[in-house]
C-alpha cells in the first residue's frame, strides 16, 4: 500500500535528526540555566555601570536626562541607555519612579558581580564557547561607558584586530549553532536530491561563512552550480574568498557586496521572467536587519524558482546578553536611534521577530512555511534561535510517497 507522507513534516523530521546528530553527547539539563547565566551577567554588569557613574542608586533615583548626561553619552547612542533601563526594569532591577526618574532597586555588590562572572564562564564552557565569548561579554561591560561615548567602537570589541574567532564561535561552534547549521544543511541536501540539476544558492549576509561551510560541506562541489556569497562588508567577502579558495566547491562561488535595503535582484541578478532564479535563498542571523521583513520576503519569493526554499536562522527572543553589543551596531549616526522599521516592529526598539511573526510574514509573501525547529519542548528552545524554512509552491510538484 502506498502511504502519502506529509512532505513538510518529513523534511522537518530529517532536519531535526541531522541537527541532533551534530550535538550528540552534549549535556542538555543545564541549558536553560546557562542561557540565564549569560543574561544575568550583563544585567548585573549594567546595573553596576549605572551605579558607578550616576546616582541612580540614590533614595530618589536619577532623572533620565541627567543620567545620560553624566555618562557623556553621544547623541548617536542616547537611545541605548533607554533600552538598558527598559530591560533592567523588566528584570525587576530598576524602578520607574515617574516619567522622568528611575531608581536602582539594589546596587550590585562585588560578590554579586564575581558570582555572575563565574557562573557565566561555566555556562559558556557547557554550551560550546571557549574564552572568546566570556572575553567579549566582560570587555563590553568594561568599556560600556566608552561605547556610549563613542570613543570605543563595538566592532573593535566584536572583531579585535580584525579577528573573527568570537563570531565563528557565536555562529558556528556552540551547541545551538551546530544544531541549526546541521539541520539547515540537511534541508538543502534534501532539496538537492529532488533537483535534476545542481543547485543555485544565494546567501544573504553570509558574514564569517559559518553556515556557508556547513551547507557546502553537505552538498559537495558536484551538486552546486552557483553559490553567491554576499555581505555588506567587503572585509567579510575578502576573508571568505581566502578561506574557501582551496575547497572543492570554490569554483562555484562568487562574492558580491549586497545591501538589503536596496533591491536585491539588481545587485545579484534574479527575479522577473528573464532573471536568474535560485533554488535556495539562505540568510543566517541577518534577515531581521531588514527595515521591513515583508518587503524582504516578497523579494525572496521572486528570486526563488518554483519549489525553491528560503532558509532562515533567526533569534526570536530579545536576550539581555546582547545589550552591550547589538544596540551599538544599530545606532543611526544622526541620533535617531535604531533604524526605523516599517513592519510589525514599527514604533518599537525591537530587533527580532517571534517565530509566529516570521511564519505569518512568509505566508503573506506567498511562501509556504514547512520547517520550524527545534521542536516544541526540546531543551534547545532555551537559546531562542530557530531554523525557519519556507518553500515557493510549485503546482507541478507531486507529494512524496513512501512505500
Secondary structure, DSSP 8 states (H G I E B T S, - for coil): --EE--HHHHHHHHHHHHHHHHTTT---TTHHHHHHHHHHHHHHHHHHHHHHHSSTTSTT-EEHHHHHHHTT--GGGHHHHHHHHHHHHHTTSEEE-SSSEEEESS---HHHHHHHHHHHHHHHHHTT--SHHHHHHHHHHHTHHHHHHTSS-HHHHHTGGG--HHHHIIIIISHHHHHHHHHHHHHHHHHHHH-SS-EEEEEES-TT-HHHHHHHHHH-GGGEEEEEEEES-HHHHHHHHHHTTTSTTGGGEEEEE--TTS-HHHHH---STTS--EEEEEEES-GGGSS-HHHHHHHHHHHEEEEEEEEEEEE-S--GGGTTTHHHHH--TTS--S----STTTTS------HHHHHHHHHHTTEEEEEEES-TT-GGGGG-EEEEEEEE--TT----EE-
